[in-house]
């Protein structure tokens, strides 16, 4: 079978799947397409093809947008970007519907359970909230000591901390300093709003190098 990596084509997207993609089909193969929504006609570029019955792609142009589409709220997770904020280009209500559909399909396919699933808004947040809820984050550090996030399905670090998921204050000051290359930062914000930050050393080191408590 010919390797489709880098190939671009148009296709109509079907239902969502676990991992932030929608399922499409092209020339008899299944294509898992990120950055699209069910029902959309998109122009997709293949980003991974290991042979077999499926490949992975990014929607690089939306030819017929869904009525649920909005401007993406995450500037880090677009085509070629990070693996966070899978459906930040959909309304919050549509995002909950997509997540419910994915869970219902997993229950049906893996456990044989037919059940209607409802994903509710996070308690204490407006129904239309699109971020500001995540209280625990793990950030990789690149070879230059900059904290960031992993590129989707890659170990490459994107030194960009503008993801809207963390609660306010969780990322304050992290981009302003240099960390140990190859380390990971674990950031948590507790119930009192206090931030805790621990730098985990690279694998060749034995113990965390520093821990901090921030008010």
N, C-alpha and C positions, 0 to 999 in steps of 0.2 A: 504494500500500500504506500502511496506517495505521502511524504511528510508535508503536512499542511502548515507548518510553522511559518508565520509571517504572511500567510495568505489572507486576503480581505474579500468578503462577500456579504450580500444582503440576506437576511432571513427574518422570519416572523418568530417572536418569542412565545413560548408556552408557559407552563406553571413554574413557580419558584422551587428551588432545591436548597438543601442544607449546605451552607457555605456562601450564601449571598449571590447566587447565580440564578438565571432562568434557563430553562431547557429549550433549545431549538434543534432543528434538523436541517442538514444540508447534504445533498447527494448521498442519502442513505446513512449518514453518520449523525450521532447525537453530538451537539455542541453545547457546552456549559458556558453561558455568556454572562459575565458580570457587567454591572452598570446599566442594565436594562430593566424593564418592567414587563409583566405578562401582557401579551397582546400587542406590544410595540413591534414595528418594523424597524430594524436597526442595521447599520453597517458595522460588521464585526471583523476584528483582526485576530487571528489565531496566535495565542501567546504560549501554548504548550501542546505538543502532540507527541505522545509516546506510542502511537500506533493503536491498533485495536478499533473498537467500535465508537470511541468518543475522543474529543479533544476539548481544549479550553480556549476561550476567547474573551476579548474586551469589546464592548460596544463603544466604538469611537465616534459614531454619528447616529443621532436619532432621527430617522426619516419620518416616522409617524408616531408621535409621542402619546403616551397614555394620559388620560385626564387626571391621573393621580401624580403625575410628574411635577416636581417643583425644582428650583435651583438647588443644587447639592449644598448641604450645610457643612460638609467636611471638605476642606481644601487639600487634604492629604491622601484621600482614598480613591481618587479618580482613576481612569485608565493608566496602567503602568505604576500606580501608586501603592499605598499601604493596604493591608487587609482588614482595616477597621471600617466601621460605619457602612455596612453592606448596602443598605438601602436609603442612604441619606438624601437621595434624589427623589424620594417619594414623600407624600404627606405623612405625618405621624400616624394618622388613622390607617392609611394604606400600609405602612410599615407593620403595624400590629396585625393587620389582616394577612400579610405575607408570612409573618412568623407563625401565625395560627395555622395557615395552610401547610407549612413545612412540618410542624409538629403532628398535625393530623395525618399527613402522608407517612411520616416515620412510624407512627403507631399502627397504621393500616398495613404497611409493607413489612415491618419487622416483627410486629406482635400480633397481627391479625385482628386488631381492635378497631372497630368503627366508632368514632367518637367525635362529636363537634367540639372544637377547641376555640376558646376565646382568650385573647391576650389583652389584659387590662392595662390602662395607663399606670405608671409608677405612682404609688400613694404619695400624696403631698406635692405632686408636680402637675402643672396644667396639662390638659388633654393634648394640647398642641406642642408640648415641650419636645425639642429635638436634641437635647443634650443636657449637660450639667448634672448627671446622675451617678457617674462612676466614681467609687471611692477607693478603688484599688487598681493600680496601674503598674505594669512591669515594662521598663524601657531598656533596650539594648544601647550600648555605647560603641560608637564606631572607632576606627583606628586612629582618628584624630582627637578622640576624647569627647566627642559631641553626643549627647543623648538624643535618641530618636525612636523610630518605630521600624519594624521590619517591612520591607517591600513584600507584597502578596506572594506567598509560596516561595520565599527566598530568605536567605540569611543576610542579604544586603540591608544596611541601615539607612533609612531616610532621616536626616537630621532636621526634622520639622515637627514641632510639638503643637500644632494648631488644631488638632482633633478636638471637637466640641464635647466629647463624652465626659471627661473628668469634671468633678465638682469644682466650683470656683475656688481658686487659691491652690489647688493641688499641684499645678505645674509652675508656680511662681519661682522665678530665679533659676530654674534648672538649666535653661538654655544659655544663661549668662556665665557659666563656669565650665571648666574643663574637668572631665572625670577620667578614671582609669580606663585606657583603651581596652576593649574587650569585656568590660564589666557589664553588669546589669544593675539598674536602679529599681528598687521596689518602693513605691510610694503608696501610702495609705492615709486616709483621713478618717479619724474615729468619730464616734457619735457626738463628741463635744466640739467637733470642728478643728481638732488639732491634727496637724500633718506630721506623719512619721516617714522618714526617708532612710533607707539602708542601701548602701552600695555593696553588691555581691561581687567578689573578685572573679577574674577569669578562672577557668577550670584548673589551671596549673597552680593556683594559690589555694590555701586551705580554709581560711576563715574570712568572714566579712571584714572589710577594711575600715569602714566607718558607719556609724549610725547616728541619726539626728532626729531631734524632736523640734517641731516648729509650731509656734502658736499662730 
